[in-house]
Amino acid sequence: MTQDRFDRGMQIRRMVLGDSHVDNAEAVKTALDQPFQELITEAAWGTVWASDRISLRERSMLTLALLAATGNFDEIPMHIRATIRTGASREDVLEAFQHVAVYAGVPRANRALKLAKQTYAEMESEGGDNP
């Protein structure tokens, strides 16, 4: 583990996902998944998300499109919630999922859009800020 990259990753992870989400994930971390958590914090958050070559908004849209296109639906609600902090609007999310429909398949885009609608509704009922 590279400590500087890990520390930067944790900072970005907290900025994008929020302290509450990260604190909850850290609280349930065990010896079994600690190496995995370190890997994603360093590689995903400390390398990819920490890059300043594209904006957090663009990275958020890319992430949502890739999750939908590859059928990794479990992560979509978390990243929809993160749009509050990344600046990706509902319209941005729709554009990303329309790309998925054309380039990866309508069923995957349809499922992703259903999850986005459900997550936005939950966010509204929780009274939080909503893009």
Secondary structure, DSSP 8 states (H G I E B T S, - for coil): --HHHHHHHHHHHHHHH-HHHHHHHHHT--TTTHHHHHHHIIIIIIIITT--SS-HHHHHHHHHHHHHHTT-GGGHHHHHHHHHHH---HHHHHHHHHHHHHHT-HHHHHHHHHHHHHHHHHHHHHT----
